[in-house]
Amino acid sequence: MSVAFTKEESAETASETLLPDRPISPHPNLVTEAGLKALQTQLQEARVAYEAAQAIEDVNEKRRQSAVPLRDARYLTERLRTAQVIPDPASTDTVAFGSTVTFSRPDGRVQTYRIVGEDEADPKAGSISFVAPVARSLMGKAVGDVAGLGAQEIEVLSIA
């Protein structure tokens, strides 16, 4: 069959392969050592996925399979370029970037989170971003201090 009779790209395929870039946060790109390693691993995984997609013979499928890894590689490359590694806090006297802080809420719940960079934050796994409202209100506080306002007050129970 002549190439002239093959449909190289449909409107659907074009829309699937022209993904918008992932938004870059306006905040400083602070990361922990583990966060930096995670970004490097994610970039490597995106590159591997892109290379695998390039091996696909069907042009439309190749474009579809390449779109996400290519977008992710652009994002991760930029995040690694701007990453500012912050060492673990030298002291547990006050809450700082990298601290693990346990606090109580007015309803009796006790929560523990590590304060980390935006890309490594995973509240379900016990980490929150340093730009999260709770983290911002806790920064600089010591054990026994109360952060927040009114009904949203939280008390620092421990810092590790």
Secondary structure, DSSP 8 states (H G I E B T S, - for coil): --GGGS----HHHHHHH--------SS--EE-HHHHHHHHHHHHHHHHHHHHHHT-SSHHHHHHHHHHHHHHHHHHHHHHHH-EE----S-SSB--TT-EEEEE-TTS-EEEEEEE-GGG-BGGGTEEETTSHHHHHHTT-BTT-EESSGGG-EEEEEE-
